[in-house]
Amino acid sequence: MAGTDLLTDKTIKAALKAAEVNGKARKLSDGAGLVLEARPTGAGWWRLRYWRDGREGMLSLGTYPETGLRDARVKRDAARKLLAAGGDPSAARKVEKADRAMQREAQALADAGMAGPGTFEHVAREWLATIHEGKVSEGHSERTRIRLEQDAFPWLGRRPIAEIEAPELLQCLRKIEARGAIETAHRVKNACGQVFRYGVAIGACQRNPAADLQDALKPVQSRHHAAIVDPKQAGALLRDVMAYEGHPVTRAALQLSALLLLRPGELRHMEWAWLDLDGALLTVPPEVMKRKKADKLDGPPHLVPLAPQAEAILRDLQDLTGGDGRRFVFPSLLTGERCMSENTVRGALRRMGYGNDDMTAHGFRAMARTMIHERLGIAPEVIEAQLAHAVGDALGRAYNRTQFAEQRRDMMVKWADYLRPGCADGAQVAALPFKAAMLFEPRLG
């Protein structure tokens, strides 16, 4: 090619030496835009000058002698060929550098036993850290992470996310189904779907194969928490609670489960600082409630009016768990540093003869929800507000938490009165350690 390949190694070495001696840089052209910049340091830098869309560009091709004359010409010719095809050498160089960086990162992760960029696990962990953890509670995000680590990563984790298709994802989910964990299979599918949607957003994959599996899994057989909702059976349950011979703090937890309409976790975590016994009010902080993360951070607390019976039980409890600055109303029976175990109330029910299909700790809420409406005629929206069930819009949430305040207080008193003092069948109230331990036989009619 005329006007190209003008330099020789001898010419280049002489130019480098002259630049070092004179302390001045000079440029040597090899033609077709290839230039060697000879610097006073004795180093030579290859540059390619080119024009694209009427604009000048400059591309570095390496240093001499690491990049020799022949190699520089090969790079020049490749860049010019790309230009002729409408490409951009600078953009191609950036892509090449990014690919090399990704390869180095992937190798480093592989050496550390971790999944590399572009894999399902890598995208999933990025989604967990940047999206999921910011939207849901700490416990929720932790459960999602564990499900993915146990049921998705072992089979899909090292696979490029862009190559995973619906049949491969289904095969992974079938393994979960095979052990009978149908609900877990659906939860893992949902989590994987969110990972794929995130992958589409960041350009890691093109589509979400989980969307193709809508009817591919066995349906979840929805099952409510077991609960006693018949008044006569409820009366028998409460008499059994009165006769419970286990730890008095556990008996109080059973009593207040019936009276306060709290979720089991909210009851277990109750702190003395939340209680205003003189004002007959329990204030549950928003971060303890079953809510979206934003509502946990910024939402209002949940207010629970205390009927006189509930207040009396709590005052008696103060003698057992409220002294010396202790934190929890229901401390762990092993250490006061933690709250009562989630199995304590359930275990007490089992010891009283109520199996998992008969009654659960959560079932006290269903018992109250049904019987308050059917037996006391309280409006459902008032009951739902006291149960702290989610309302779809912000206006509805505000209405439930403010306008129903008096109705809820009246309801809680009526409910405690309905579970009236005194126990049938000769229950020995005097044998109980609480002055107020007088559980509450429902009217049977």
Secondary structure, 3 states (H helix, E strand, C coil): CCCCCCCCHHHHHHHHHHHHHHCCCEEEEEECCEEEEECCCCCEEEEEEEEECCEEEEEEEEEECCCCHHHHHHHHHHHHHHHHCCCCHHHHHHHHHHHHHHHHHHHHHHHCCCCCCCEHHHHHHHHHHHHHHHHCCHHHHHHHHHHHHHHCHHHHCCCEHHHCCHHHHHHHHHHHHHCCCHHHHHHHHHHHHHHHHHHHHHCCCCCCHHHHHCCCCCCCCCCCCCCCCCHHHHHHHHHHHHCCCCCHHHHHHHHHHHHHCCCHHHHHCCEHHHEECCCCEEEECHHHCCCCHHHHHHCCCEEEECCHHHHHHHHHHHHHHCCCCCCECCECCCCCCCECCCHHHHHHHHHCCCCCCCCCCCHHHHHHHHHHHHHHCCCHHHHHHHHCCCCCCHHHHHHHHHCCHHHHHHHHHHHHHHEECCCCCCCCHHHCCCCCCCCCEECCC
